[in-house]
């Protein structure tokens, strides 16, 4: 008489999207150390997991760059919900260990215009700040006289077609009444785009293009404004999407020279211990913070499923 013992069921392999979301959940103690007190880490993780679910590119992106971008969003105190901030991807050609080359999808933290304006408003350093795209069908006038800079913009939001983008502006008013305006025409914006390492992929080539136009004007205007280091860092935290590539790298898939590439976000992941490097390589001054980061990073890497 034979006894049929119940067979042990083999553990199901976790889907890549679930594996990434699980890794993000295990980083919650790490996010808590970086987030401002008014944002619960549980909420930040939920928003981040939703972003991963709705953006398949993040699942196939370099894992360390995703971790670094998420940590950068936490440090800036902005939710990656597509309104305050977003985590976008762009393609970069890199060297492989065998000496070959391959295209890698890198994740990049990108504060949205609404997030930047929120930080500026909360800082109390400026009275008002705004940025808008001008279309061909809009009424727009900009002039300078003895009283300073002036601008008039009347967009026809009810028109079936406002026409193509022809320019963008950013405007700020200081608490002492000073008015600062920066206007860029289409050619100037295209010049900014053309030198970007991400001109052919990422937000410049997606539904985020309006954001890139507006941020181009804000970045130019910020050079003339009195701003704290915190606000300036928020504006320039996605420099990789605006700056030209190094001499030995290009974002053009047909001519890119292979190299080892790390975005600011992935370099941040290195510093925070997500990449599981040796303790001597970490740049964490607080002992308690470092121990928490090391523990979380160990858990993340042990449970990570390659994609």
matplotlib code that plots the C-alpha trace (Angstrom):
import matplotlib.pyplot as plt

x = [0.0, 1.5, 0.9, 0.8, 2.5, 1.6, 4.4, 6.0, 4.9, 7.8, 7.9, 6.6, 9.1, 8.2, 7.4, 9.9, 7.4, 6.5, 10.2, 11.0, 8.0, 9.0, 12.5, 11.1, 8.9, 12.0, 13.7, 11.0, 13.3, 15.9, 13.3, 12.2, 15.7, 15.6, 12.0, 10.8, 8.6, 5.3, 5.5, 4.8, 7.3, 4.3, 2.7, 5.9, 6.4, 2.8, 3.2, 6.5, 5.0, 2.1, 4.6, 6.4, 3.1, 2.1, 5.6, 7.0, 10.2, 11.2, 11.0, 13.5, 15.7, 19.1, 18.0, 20.5, 19.5, 15.9, 16.9, 19.0, 16.2, 13.7, 16.1, 16.7, 12.9, 12.7, 15.5, 13.8, 10.5, 8.5, 6.2, 7.0, 3.3, 3.8, 2.6, 5.2, 8.0, 8.5, 11.0, 11.8, 14.1, 16.6, 19.0, 22.7, 25.4, 27.8, 30.6, 30.0, 32.4, 33.4, 34.6, 31.5, 28.8, 25.1, 22.3, 21.1, 17.9, 18.7, 16.2, 16.4, 14.6, 12.9, 11.1, 8.1, 7.3, 4.5, 7.0, 9.5, 6.9, 5.6, 9.1, 9.5, 6.2, 6.9, 10.3, 8.6, 11.6, 9.5, 6.1, 5.0, 6.7, 5.1, 6.1, 4.0, 4.4, 3.3, 1.5, 1.1, -2.6, -1.9, -1.6, 1.8, 3.8, 7.1, 8.8, 11.3, 11.1, 12.4, 10.2, 11.6, 10.4, 6.8, 4.8, 1.3, 0.1, -3.5, -3.9, -7.0, -7.7, -11.0, -9.6, -9.7, -6.1, -3.8, -1.1, 2.4, 4.7, 6.6, 8.1, 8.1, 8.5, 9.2, 8.2, 8.9, 8.1, 10.1, 8.6, 10.0, 8.1, 10.9, 9.8, 12.0, 11.0, 12.9, 11.6, 12.9, 11.8, 11.5, 15.0, 16.5, 14.5, 15.7, 19.3, 18.8, 17.4, 20.0, 22.9, 21.1, 22.3, 18.6, 17.4, 16.3, 14.8, 13.2, 11.1, 12.3, 10.7, 7.6, 4.5, 6.7, 8.1, 6.0, 7.6, 11.0, 10.2, 8.9, 11.8, 14.2, 12.8, 12.8, 16.5, 17.5, 15.5, 16.9, 20.3, 18.9, 16.9, 17.7, 17.3, 18.4, 20.6, 17.7, 15.6, 18.6, 19.3, 15.7, 15.9, 19.2, 18.6, 18.0, 20.9, 21.5, 18.4, 19.7, 23.5, 25.5, 27.1, 30.8, 33.2, 33.3, 29.5, 26.5, 22.8, 22.6, 22.1, 24.0, 27.2, 27.4, 30.8, 30.6, 31.6, 30.8, 27.9, 26.3, 23.6, 23.5, 20.7, 22.8, 25.8, 23.4, 22.5, 26.2, 26.6, 23.5, 24.7, 22.0, 24.8, 26.2, 29.7, 32.3, 31.7, 34.8, 33.3, 30.1, 29.6, 27.4, 28.5, 25.8, 26.6, 22.9, 21.9, 24.6, 23.7, 20.0, 21.0, 23.3, 20.6, 18.0, 20.4, 21.3, 17.7, 17.0, 19.9, 19.1, 15.5, 16.2, 15.1, 17.1, 15.2]
y = [0.0, 3.2, 6.5, 9.5, 12.3, 15.9, 17.2, 20.5, 23.1, 24.9, 28.6, 30.6, 32.9, 36.5, 38.6, 41.4, 44.2, 42.5, 41.9, 45.6, 46.7, 44.3, 45.7, 49.2, 48.1, 46.8, 50.2, 51.9, 52.4, 53.9, 56.3, 57.3, 58.5, 60.8, 62.0, 65.2, 64.6, 65.6, 62.7, 59.3, 56.7, 54.3, 56.8, 57.5, 53.7, 53.3, 56.2, 54.8, 51.3, 52.8, 54.6, 51.3, 49.5, 52.2, 52.6, 49.4, 51.1, 51.3, 47.5, 47.1, 50.0, 49.6, 48.6, 50.8, 53.8, 53.2, 52.9, 56.1, 58.1, 57.0, 58.1, 61.4, 62.0, 61.2, 63.6, 66.4, 65.7, 65.3, 62.4, 60.7, 60.8, 62.5, 65.8, 66.8, 64.6, 61.7, 58.9, 58.8, 56.7, 57.3, 55.1, 55.1, 53.0, 51.4, 48.9, 45.3, 43.3, 41.3, 44.4, 44.7, 47.4, 47.5, 50.0, 50.3, 52.0, 54.3, 55.8, 59.5, 61.5, 64.5, 67.2, 68.5, 72.2, 71.8, 70.3, 73.0, 75.7, 74.0, 74.1, 77.7, 78.7, 76.7, 78.4, 81.9, 83.4, 84.6, 86.2, 84.3, 82.2, 80.7, 79.2, 78.6, 77.5, 79.9, 78.6, 80.2, 80.9, 82.8, 86.5, 87.2, 90.3, 91.0, 94.3, 96.2, 99.9, 102.3, 100.6, 97.2, 94.0, 93.5, 90.7, 89.9, 86.4, 85.6, 81.9, 80.7, 77.6, 77.0, 76.9, 73.5, 74.0, 76.6, 75.9, 74.6, 75.7, 78.8, 79.7, 79.6, 81.9, 81.9, 84.8, 85.5, 88.3, 88.9, 90.0, 93.4, 93.8, 93.0, 91.3, 88.9, 87.4, 85.0, 84.3, 81.6, 81.2, 77.8, 77.9, 78.6, 75.6, 73.4, 74.4, 73.3, 70.0, 69.4, 69.4, 67.1, 63.5, 62.5, 64.4, 61.2, 59.4, 60.2, 63.2, 65.2, 62.6, 61.9, 63.4, 65.3, 67.6, 70.5, 70.1, 70.2, 73.5, 75.1, 73.9, 75.2, 78.7, 78.2, 77.0, 80.1, 82.4, 80.8, 82.3, 85.7, 85.0, 85.1, 81.4, 79.2, 76.2, 73.8, 75.4, 75.6, 71.9, 71.0, 73.0, 71.4, 67.9, 66.5, 68.1, 64.8, 65.6, 69.1, 68.9, 67.7, 64.2, 63.9, 63.9, 60.1, 59.6, 60.6, 59.8, 59.2, 55.4, 55.4, 57.1, 56.7, 55.8, 53.1, 54.0, 53.3, 55.6, 56.5, 59.1, 61.4, 59.1, 55.9, 57.7, 58.6, 54.9, 54.1, 56.6, 55.4, 51.8, 50.4, 49.0, 46.9, 48.3, 48.0, 50.2, 52.2, 53.4, 54.8, 58.5, 58.3, 60.2, 59.2, 55.8, 54.9, 56.0, 54.0, 50.8, 51.2, 51.7, 48.7, 46.4, 47.6, 47.3, 43.8, 42.8, 44.4, 42.6, 39.3, 39.4, 40.9, 39.0, 39.8, 41.3]
z = [0.0, -1.1, 0.5, -1.8, 0.0, -1.0, -3.2, -2.3, -4.8, -6.4, -5.8, -8.7, -10.3, -9.6, -12.6, -13.3, -12.5, -9.2, -8.4, -8.9, -6.8, -4.1, -4.1, -3.8, -0.8, 0.9, 0.5, 2.6, 5.7, 3.4, 1.9, 5.4, 6.2, 3.1, 3.0, 4.7, 7.7, 5.9, 3.4, 4.9, 3.5, 2.9, 0.6, -1.3, -1.9, -3.1, -5.5, -6.8, -7.2, -9.2, -11.5, -12.1, -12.9, -15.4, -17.1, -18.5, -19.4, -15.8, -15.4, -18.3, -17.1, -15.3, -11.8, -10.0, -11.9, -10.9, -7.2, -7.5, -9.2, -6.5, -3.8, -5.5, -5.6, -1.8, -1.0, -3.0, -1.2, -4.4, -5.3, -8.6, -9.6, -13.0, -11.5, -9.0, -10.4, -12.7, -13.3, -17.0, -19.1, -21.9, -23.9, -23.4, -25.1, -22.7, -22.7, -21.7, -19.5, -22.6, -24.4, -26.6, -26.5, -25.8, -25.4, -21.8, -20.7, -17.8, -15.4, -14.5, -11.8, -13.3, -11.2, -13.1, -13.4, -10.8, -8.3, -8.8, -8.4, -5.3, -3.7, -4.7, -3.2, 0.0, 0.3, 0.4, -1.5, -4.5, -4.8, -7.9, -10.6, -13.8, -17.1, -20.2, -23.8, -26.5, -29.5, -33.0, -32.4, -29.1, -28.6, -27.2, -26.7, -24.9, -24.6, -22.4, -21.6, -19.0, -16.4, -17.0, -18.6, -19.7, -21.2, -22.4, -23.1, -24.1, -25.0, -26.7, -24.7, -26.4, -29.9, -31.7, -32.7, -31.1, -33.6, -33.2, -30.4, -31.3, -27.9, -24.2, -21.3, -17.5, -15.3, -11.6, -9.3, -6.1, -2.9, -3.3, -6.6, -9.0, -12.2, -14.2, -17.5, -19.8, -23.3, -25.6, -29.2, -30.9, -32.3, -28.9, -27.4, -30.2, -29.5, -25.9, -27.1, -29.7, -27.2, -24.8, -24.5, -24.3, -27.4, -29.2, -26.3, -22.9, -22.1, -25.1, -27.4, -25.4, -24.0, -21.5, -24.3, -23.1, -19.7, -21.2, -23.0, -19.8, -17.8, -20.4, -19.7, -15.9, -15.9, -18.0, -15.7, -12.5, -13.3, -12.7, -9.6, -5.8, -4.9, -2.0, -2.7, -2.1, -4.9, -7.2, -6.7, -7.5, -10.8, -11.8, -10.5, -13.9, -15.7, -17.7, -19.7, -20.7, -20.7, -23.7, -23.4, -22.5, -25.5, -25.7, -25.5, -27.6, -27.4, -31.1, -31.5, -34.8, -33.7, -29.9, -28.6, -25.9, -22.4, -18.8, -18.1, -14.8, -14.3, -11.3, -10.0, -10.3, -8.7, -5.8, -5.6, -5.3, -2.4, -0.6, -0.7, -3.1, -5.3, -2.5, -2.7, 0.0, 3.2, 2.4, -0.8, 0.8, 1.4, 4.5, 7.5, 10.0, 11.5, 12.2, 8.7, 7.1, 9.0, 8.0, 4.4, 4.3, 5.8, 3.3, 0.3, 1.3, 1.4, -1.9, -3.7, -2.1, -3.4, -6.8, -9.9, -13.0, -15.9]

ax = plt.figure().add_subplot(projection="3d")
ax.plot(x, y, z, "-o")
ax.set_aspect("equal")
plt.show()
